[in-house]
């Protein structure tokens, strides 16, 4: 599960929430009154600061995009085609 701890009045929370909703991963946003910078925990990975969180979300978005680009129904099997008979539709 992805957890983002953020300081009060953080301006990016609604943006991050929208992005996480698009990813369909389980997440939690927790306001931390003692925090000076937002921090993210995703399993064993910990990042701190806006640039690091942005980079992490971008990598998850790319992972999701690559996952859907690799799905089986995007290919057609042609036994005589090069590349083991699979061609992209």
N, CA, C and O atoms as CSV, one atom per row, in Angstrom:
chain,resi,resn,atom,element,x,y,z
A,1,UNK,N,N,0.840,-1.171,0.000
A,1,UNK,CA,C,0.000,0.000,0.000
A,1,UNK,C,C,0.890,1.240,0.000
A,1,UNK,O,O,1.946,1.267,0.633
A,2,UNK,N,N,0.451,2.244,-0.707
A,2,UNK,CA,C,1.169,3.510,-0.789
A,2,UNK,C,C,0.604,4.447,0.276
A,2,UNK,O,O,-0.609,4.634,0.371
A,3,UNK,N,N,1.482,5.022,1.063
A,3,UNK,CA,C,1.061,5.996,2.069
A,3,UNK,C,C,1.861,7.272,1.861
A,3,UNK,O,O,3.089,7.248,1.777
A,4,UNK,N,N,1.147,8.381,1.781
A,4,UNK,CA,C,1.805,9.687,1.697
A,4,UNK,C,C,1.456,10.460,2.959
A,4,UNK,O,O,0.287,10.692,3.267
A,5,UNK,N,N,2.505,10.854,3.684
A,5,UNK,CA,C,2.360,11.714,4.858
A,5,UNK,C,C,2.690,13.128,4.396
A,5,UNK,O,O,3.704,13.349,3.734
A,6,UNK,N,N,1.849,14.067,4.739
A,6,UNK,CA,C,2.047,15.418,4.216
A,6,UNK,C,C,1.820,16.469,5.302
A,6,UNK,O,O,1.032,16.264,6.225
A,7,UNK,N,N,2.527,17.606,5.176
A,7,UNK,CA,C,2.344,18.690,6.142
A,7,UNK,C,C,1.027,19.418,5.889
A,7,UNK,O,O,0.461,19.318,4.801
A,8,UNK,N,N,0.543,20.141,6.877
A,8,UNK,CA,C,-0.676,20.928,6.679
A,8,UNK,C,C,-0.506,21.914,5.517
A,8,UNK,O,O,0.596,22.390,5.248
A,9,UNK,N,N,-1.589,22.202,4.854
A,9,UNK,CA,C,-1.619,23.154,3.739
A,9,UNK,C,C,-0.767,22.729,2.550
A,9,UNK,O,O,-0.317,23.581,1.784
A,10,UNK,N,N,-0.536,21.437,2.382
A,10,UNK,CA,C,0.206,20.952,1.222
A,10,UNK,C,C,-0.670,21.110,-0.019
A,10,UNK,O,O,-1.797,20.617,-0.054
A,11,UNK,N,N,-0.161,21.784,-1.015
A,11,UNK,CA,C,-0.951,22.135,-2.199
A,11,UNK,C,C,-1.058,21.015,-3.235
A,11,UNK,O,O,-1.859,21.131,-4.162
A,12,UNK,N,N,-0.289,19.947,-3.114
A,12,UNK,CA,C,-0.298,18.893,-4.123
A,12,UNK,C,C,-1.148,17.679,-3.756
A,12,UNK,O,O,-1.241,16.744,-4.551
A,13,UNK,N,N,-1.755,17.666,-2.605
A,13,UNK,CA,C,-2.483,16.483,-2.151
A,13,UNK,C,C,-3.620,16.116,-3.091
A,13,UNK,O,O,-3.772,14.940,-3.422
A,14,UNK,N,N,-4.413,17.062,-3.527
A,14,UNK,CA,C,-5.528,16.724,-4.431
A,14,UNK,C,C,-5.005,16.199,-5.772
A,14,UNK,O,O,-5.611,15.306,-6.365
A,15,UNK,N,N,-3.899,16.741,-6.245
A,15,UNK,CA,C,-3.289,16.250,-7.489
A,15,UNK,C,C,-2.793,14.822,-7.313
A,15,UNK,O,O,-3.038,13.964,-8.161
A,16,UNK,N,N,-2.092,14.570,-6.207
A,16,UNK,CA,C,-1.601,13.215,-5.950
A,16,UNK,C,C,-2.754,12.241,-5.778
A,16,UNK,O,O,-2.683,11.104,-6.243
A,17,UNK,N,N,-3.813,12.679,-5.112
A,17,UNK,CA,C,-4.971,11.813,-4.916
A,17,UNK,C,C,-5.595,11.443,-6.260
A,17,UNK,O,O,-5.954,10.285,-6.473
A,18,UNK,N,N,-5.727,12.401,-7.159
A,18,UNK,CA,C,-6.259,12.126,-8.498
A,18,UNK,C,C,-5.369,11.122,-9.238
A,18,UNK,O,O,-5.869,10.189,-9.866
A,19,UNK,N,N,-4.075,11.314,-9.164
A,19,UNK,CA,C,-3.142,10.412,-9.852
A,19,UNK,C,C,-3.208,9.002,-9.270
A,19,UNK,O,O,-3.195,8.021,-10.014
A,20,UNK,N,N,-3.279,8.898,-7.954
A,20,UNK,CA,C,-3.370,7.589,-7.324
A,20,UNK,C,C,-4.692,6.901,-7.650
A,20,UNK,O,O,-4.734,5.682,-7.814
A,21,UNK,N,N,-5.758,7.669,-7.743
A,21,UNK,CA,C,-7.042,7.087,-8.148
A,21,UNK,C,C,-6.962,6.518,-9.562
A,21,UNK,O,O,-7.536,5.465,-9.841
A,22,UNK,N,N,-6.260,7.202,-10.446
A,22,UNK,CA,C,-6.090,6.729,-11.821
A,22,UNK,C,C,-5.265,5.435,-11.864
A,22,UNK,O,O,-5.471,4.587,-12.732
A,23,UNK,N,N,-4.346,5.297,-10.931
A,23,UNK,CA,C,-3.491,4.107,-10.900
A,23,UNK,C,C,-4.216,2.887,-10.343
A,23,UNK,O,O,-3.850,1.753,-10.650
A,24,UNK,N,N,-5.225,3.111,-9.540
A,24,UNK,CA,C,-6.019,2.031,-8.934
A,24,UNK,C,C,-5.222,1.183,-7.952
A,24,UNK,O,O,-5.537,0.010,-7.750
A,25,UNK,N,N,-4.194,1.762,-7.341
A,25,UNK,CA,C,-3.473,1.104,-6.262
A,25,UNK,C,C,-4.089,1.540,-4.941
A,25,UNK,O,O,-4.635,2.638,-4.836
A,26,UNK,N,N,-4.002,0.685,-3.942
A,26,UNK,CA,C,-4.480,1.049,-2.622
A,26,UNK,C,C,-3.531,2.095,-2.043
A,26,UNK,O,O,-2.311,1.944,-2.103
A,27,UNK,N,N,-4.109,3.162,-1.480
A,27,UNK,CA,C,-3.271,4.222,-0.931
A,27,UNK,C,C,-3.956,4.875,0.257
A,27,UNK,O,O,-5.147,4.682,0.503
A,28,UNK,N,N,-3.169,5.648,0.980
A,28,UNK,CA,C,-3.674,6.405,2.114
A,28,UNK,C,C,-2.919,7.731,2.159
A,28,UNK,O,O,-1.704,7.764,1.966
A,29,UNK,N,N,-3.633,8.809,2.410
A,29,UNK,CA,C,-3.032,10.134,2.570
A,29,UNK,C,C,-3.235,10.556,4.021
A,29,UNK,O,O,-4.366,10.615,4.503
A,30,UNK,N,N,-2.150,10.844,4.708
A,30,UNK,CA,C,-2.217,11.158,6.134
A,30,UNK,C,C,-1.572,12.511,6.388
A,30,UNK,O,O,-0.405,12.725,6.062
A,31,UNK,N,N,-2.337,13.415,6.969
A,31,UNK,CA,C,-1.769,14.703,7.339
A,31,UNK,C,C,-0.922,14.524,8.591
A,31,UNK,O,O,-1.366,13.954,9.588
A,32,UNK,N,N,0.305,15.023,8.519
A,32,UNK,CA,C,1.249,14.943,9.628
A,32,UNK,C,C,1.605,16.373,10.023
A,32,UNK,O,O,2.379,17.040,9.337
A,33,UNK,N,N,1.038,16.834,11.127
A,33,UNK,CA,C,1.234,18.218,11.550
A,33,UNK,C,C,2.688,18.550,11.860
A,33,UNK,O,O,3.078,19.717,11.801
A,34,UNK,N,N,3.497,17.545,12.189
A,34,UNK,CA,C,4.911,17.781,12.510
A,34,UNK,C,C,5.801,17.757,11.272
A,34,UNK,O,O,6.974,18.118,11.356
A,35,UNK,N,N,5.268,17.340,10.127
A,35,UNK,CA,C,6.086,17.204,8.914
A,35,UNK,C,C,6.383,18.571,8.303
A,35,UNK,O,O,5.550,19.477,8.321
A,36,UNK,N,N,7.581,18.690,7.768
A,36,UNK,CA,C,7.945,19.896,7.023
A,36,UNK,C,C,7.952,19.617,5.524
A,36,UNK,O,O,7.799,20.528,4.710
A,37,UNK,N,N,8.131,18.343,5.171
A,37,UNK,CA,C,8.101,17.913,3.770
A,37,UNK,C,C,7.233,16.664,3.671
A,37,UNK,O,O,7.150,15.882,4.619
A,38,UNK,N,N,6.579,16.475,2.509
A,38,UNK,CA,C,5.820,15.233,2.346
A,38,UNK,C,C,6.773,14.055,2.190
A,38,UNK,O,O,7.898,14.208,1.715
A,39,UNK,N,N,6.307,12.883,2.594
A,39,UNK,CA,C,7.092,11.663,2.410
A,39,UNK,C,C,6.164,10.541,1.988
A,39,UNK,O,O,4.981,10.534,2.328
A,40,UNK,N,N,6.706,9.604,1.252
A,40,UNK,CA,C,5.940,8.503,0.695
A,40,UNK,C,C,6.544,7.188,1.152
A,40,UNK,O,O,7.764,7.030,1.203
A,41,UNK,N,N,5.676,6.251,1.481
A,41,UNK,CA,C,6.099,4.893,1.784
A,41,UNK,C,C,5.309,3.969,0.872
A,41,UNK,O,O,4.080,4.014,0.836
A,42,UNK,N,N,6.032,3.127,0.134
A,42,UNK,CA,C,5.419,2.161,-0.771
A,42,UNK,C,C,6.114,0.830,-0.528
A,42,UNK,O,O,7.149,0.540,-1.129
A,43,UNK,N,N,5.543,0.029,0.350
A,43,UNK,CA,C,6.201,-1.213,0.737
A,43,UNK,C,C,7.499,-0.898,1.440
A,43,UNK,O,O,7.510,-0.190,2.447
A,44,UNK,N,N,8.598,-1.420,0.913
A,44,UNK,CA,C,9.922,-1.192,1.509
A,44,UNK,C,C,10.549,0.126,1.048
A,44,UNK,O,O,11.564,0.553,1.598
A,45,UNK,N,N,9.961,0.760,0.058
A,45,UNK,CA,C,10.547,1.989,-0.498
A,45,UNK,C,C,10.030,3.213,0.253
A,45,UNK,O,O,8.834,3.354,0.508
A,46,UNK,N,N,10.966,4.090,0.597
A,46,UNK,CA,C,10.644,5.338,1.286
A,46,UNK,C,C,11.264,6.484,0.506
A,46,UNK,O,O,12.441,6.434,0.149
A,47,UNK,N,N,10.479,7.511,0.244
A,47,UNK,CA,C,10.998,8.700,-0.416
A,47,UNK,C,C,10.515,9.922,0.338
A,47,UNK,O,O,9.485,9.883,1.012
A,48,UNK,N,N,11.260,11.000,0.223
A,48,UNK,CA,C,10.899,12.232,0.917
A,48,UNK,C,C,11.090,13.414,-0.010
A,48,UNK,O,O,12.081,13.498,-0.735
A,49,UNK,N,N,10.142,14.316,0.020
A,49,UNK,CA,C,10.208,15.528,-0.786
A,49,UNK,C,C,9.358,15.424,-2.041
A,49,UNK,O,O,9.092,14.335,-2.550
A,50,UNK,N,N,8.947,16.570,-2.519
A,50,UNK,CA,C,8.063,16.633,-3.685
A,50,UNK,C,C,8.692,16.013,-4.930
A,50,UNK,O,O,8.030,15.213,-5.590
A,51,UNK,N,N,9.944,16.342,-5.289
A,51,UNK,CA,C,10.522,15.739,-6.499
A,51,UNK,C,C,10.591,14.210,-6.430
A,51,UNK,O,O,10.337,13.534,-7.426
A,52,UNK,N,N,10.933,13.667,-5.265
A,52,UNK,CA,C,11.032,12.216,-5.122
A,52,UNK,C,C,9.658,11.553,-5.225
A,52,UNK,O,O,9.527,10.494,-5.838
A,53,UNK,N,N,8.647,12.162,-4.636
A,53,UNK,CA,C,7.288,11.614,-4.720
A,53,UNK,C,C,6.779,11.695,-6.157
A,53,UNK,O,O,6.173,10.747,-6.656
A,54,UNK,N,N,7.020,12.812,-6.815
A,54,UNK,CA,C,6.621,12.952,-8.217
A,54,UNK,C,C,7.278,11.866,-9.082
A,54,UNK,O,O,6.621,11.259,-9.929
A,55,UNK,N,N,8.569,11.629,-8.864
A,55,UNK,CA,C,9.287,10.613,-9.638
A,55,UNK,C,C,8.710,9.224,-9.366
A,55,UNK,O,O,8.579,8.416,-10.285
A,56,UNK,N,N,8.369,8.947,-8.126
A,56,UNK,CA,C,7.803,7.645,-7.788
A,56,UNK,C,C,6.448,7.453,-8.467
A,56,UNK,O,O,6.179,6.394,-9.033
A,57,UNK,N,N,5.605,8.469,-8.411
A,57,UNK,CA,C,4.291,8.373,-9.065
A,57,UNK,C,C,4.442,8.221,-10.581
A,57,UNK,O,O,3.705,7.459,-11.206
A,58,UNK,N,N,5.391,8.943,-11.166
A,58,UNK,CA,C,5.635,8.812,-12.608
A,58,UNK,C,C,6.074,7.399,-12.965
A,58,UNK,O,O,5.669,6.867,-13.999
A,59,UNK,N,N,6.902,6.785,-12.117
A,59,UNK,CA,C,7.330,5.413,-12.410
A,59,UNK,C,C,6.165,4.438,-12.303
A,59,UNK,O,O,6.096,3.477,-13.070
A,60,UNK,N,N,5.250,4.666,-11.368
A,60,UNK,CA,C,4.058,3.820,-11.265
A,60,UNK,C,C,3.137,4.016,-12.463
A,60,UNK,O,O,2.553,3.056,-12.967
A,61,UNK,N,N,3.008,5.256,-12.915
A,61,UNK,CA,C,2.176,5.528,-14.096
A,61,UNK,C,C,2.765,4.854,-15.334
A,61,UNK,O,O,2.029,4.318,-16.162
A,62,UNK,N,N,4.088,4.882,-15.457
A,62,UNK,CA,C,4.743,4.217,-16.584
A,62,UNK,C,C,4.569,2.707,-16.490
A,62,UNK,O,O,4.334,2.047,-17.502
A,63,UNK,N,N,4.682,2.156,-15.288
A,63,UNK,CA,C,4.466,0.731,-15.078
A,63,UNK,C,C,3.063,0.328,-15.532
A,63,UNK,O,O,2.895,-0.678,-16.222
A,64,UNK,N,N,2.064,1.111,-15.145
A,64,UNK,CA,C,0.686,0.803,-15.540
A,64,UNK,C,C,0.523,0.893,-17.054
A,64,UNK,O,O,-0.125,0.041,-17.661
A,65,UNK,N,N,1.103,1.915,-17.661
A,65,UNK,CA,C,1.019,2.067,-19.109
A,65,UNK,C,C,1.674,0.886,-19.815
A,65,UNK,O,O,1.107,0.326,-20.753
A,66,UNK,N,N,2.868,0.508,-19.365
A,66,UNK,CA,C,3.570,-0.629,-19.966
A,66,UNK,C,C,2.799,-1.927,-19.768
A,66,UNK,O,O,2.778,-2.784,-20.653
A,67,UNK,N,N,2.174,-2.070,-18.622
A,67,UNK,CA,C,1.392,-3.272,-18.330
A,67,UNK,C,C,0.263,-3.415,-19.348
A,67,UNK,O,O,0.050,-4.496,-19.897
A,68,UNK,N,N,-0.456,-2.328,-19.597
A,68,UNK,CA,C,-1.574,-2.400,-20.537
A,68,UNK,C,C,-1.103,-2.492,-21.983
A,68,UNK,O,O,-1.789,-3.077,-22.821
A,69,UNK,N,N,0.054,-1.926,-22.283
A,69,UNK,CA,C,0.588,-2.031,-23.639
A,69,UNK,C,C,1.045,-3.444,-23.962
A,69,UNK,O,O,1.152,-3.802,-25.135
A,70,UNK,N,N,1.315,-4.252,-22.949
A,70,UNK,CA,C,1.814,-5.606,-23.159
A,70,UNK,C,C,0.721,-6.675,-23.121
A,70,UNK,O,O,1.027,-7.867,-23.156
A,71,UNK,N,N,-0.510,-6.277,-23.053
A,71,UNK,CA,C,-1.568,-7.284,-22.906
A,71,UNK,C,C,-1.704,-8.129,-24.181
A,71,UNK,O,O,-1.406,-7.665,-25.282
A,72,UNK,N,N,-2.145,-9.336,-24.015
A,72,UNK,CA,C,-2.186,-10.330,-25.090
A,72,UNK,C,C,-3.166,-9.989,-26.205
A,72,UNK,O,O,-2.923,-10.341,-27.359
A,73,UNK,N,N,-4.244,-9.326,-25.894
A,73,UNK,CA,C,-5.249,-9.076,-26.936
A,73,UNK,C,C,-4.822,-8.002,-27.936
A,73,UNK,O,O,-5.574,-7.689,-28.860
A,74,UNK,N,N,-3.646,-7.443,-27.768
A,74,UNK,CA,C,-3.132,-6.457,-28.716
A,74,UNK,C,C,-2.328,-7.118,-29.819
A,74,UNK,O,O,-1.836,-6.436,-30.718
A,75,UNK,N,N,-2.188,-8.424,-29.767
A,75,UNK,CA,C,-1.387,-9.137,-30.748
A,75,UNK,C,C,-2.231,-10.197,-31.446
A,75,UNK,O,O,-3.191,-10.723,-30.883
A,76,UNK,N,N,-1.857,-10.490,-32.659
A,76,UNK,CA,C,-2.536,-11.509,-33.446
A,76,UNK,C,C,-1.497,-12.561,-33.822
A,76,UNK,O,O,-0.352,-12.233,-34.136
A,77,UNK,N,N,-1.900,-13.804,-33.787
A,77,UNK,CA,C,-0.974,-14.878,-34.101
A,77,UNK,C,C,-1.072,-15.233,-35.575
A,77,UNK,O,O,-2.136,-15.599,-36.074
A,78,UNK,N,N,0.055,-15.120,-36.260
A,78,UNK,CA,C,0.168,-15.516,-37.664
A,78,UNK,C,C,1.367,-16.442,-37.755
A,78,UNK,O,O,2.504,-15.995,-37.605
A,79,UNK,N,N,1.134,-17.724,-37.997
A,79,UNK,CA,C,2.233,-18.699,-37.964
A,79,UNK,C,C,3.389,-18.376,-38.897
A,79,UNK,O,O,4.523,-18.751,-38.601
A,80,UNK,N,N,3.146,-17.692,-40.016
A,80,UNK,CA,C,4.207,-17.413,-40.972
A,80,UNK,C,C,4.892,-16.065,-40.741
A,80,UNK,O,O,5.856,-15.739,-41.434
A,81,UNK,N,N,4.415,-15.294,-39.792
A,81,UNK,CA,C,4.993,-13.970,-39.547
A,81,UNK,C,C,6.312,-14.099,-38.789
A,81,UNK,O,O,6.492,-15.025,-37.998
A,82,UNK,N,N,7.244,-13.158,-39.038
A,82,UNK,CA,C,8.513,-13.185,-38.286
A,82,UNK,C,C,8.248,-12.884,-36.807
A,82,UNK,O,O,7.218,-12.307,-36.459
A,83,UNK,N,N,9.171,-13.274,-35.959
A,83,UNK,CA,C,9.029,-12.981,-34.541
A,83,UNK,C,C,8.081,-13.943,-33.853
A,83,UNK,O,O,7.264,-13.527,-33.032
A,84,UNK,N,N,8.176,-15.196,-34.168
A,84,UNK,CA,C,7.379,-16.249,-33.552
A,84,UNK,C,C,5.896,-16.146,-33.887
A,84,UNK,O,O,5.064,-16.715,-33.180
A,85,UNK,N,N,5.564,-15.447,-34.928
A,85,UNK,CA,C,4.191,-15.423,-35.408
A,85,UNK,C,C,3.282,-14.396,-34.777
A,85,UNK,O,O,2.094,-14.353,-35.095
A,86,UNK,N,N,3.809,-13.558,-33.881
A,86,UNK,CA,C,2.954,-12.555,-33.253
A,86,UNK,C,C,3.155,-11.206,-33.918
A,86,UNK,O,O,4.287,-10.754,-34.086
A,87,UNK,N,N,2.071,-10.572,-34.294
A,87,UNK,CA,C,2.136,-9.226,-34.851
A,87,UNK,C,C,1.241,-8.327,-34.048
A,87,UNK,O,O,0.180,-8.742,-33.583
A,88,UNK,N,N,1.664,-7.100,-33.883
A,88,UNK,CA,C,0.879,-6.122,-33.122
A,88,UNK,C,C,-0.304,-5.679,-33.950
A,88,UNK,O,O,-0.160,-5.366,-35.132
A,89,UNK,N,N,-1.477,-5.652,-33.336
A,89,UNK,CA,C,-2.703,-5.229,-34.021
A,89,UNK,C,C,-2.804,-3.725,-33.988
A,89,UNK,O,O,-3.765,-3.159,-34.510
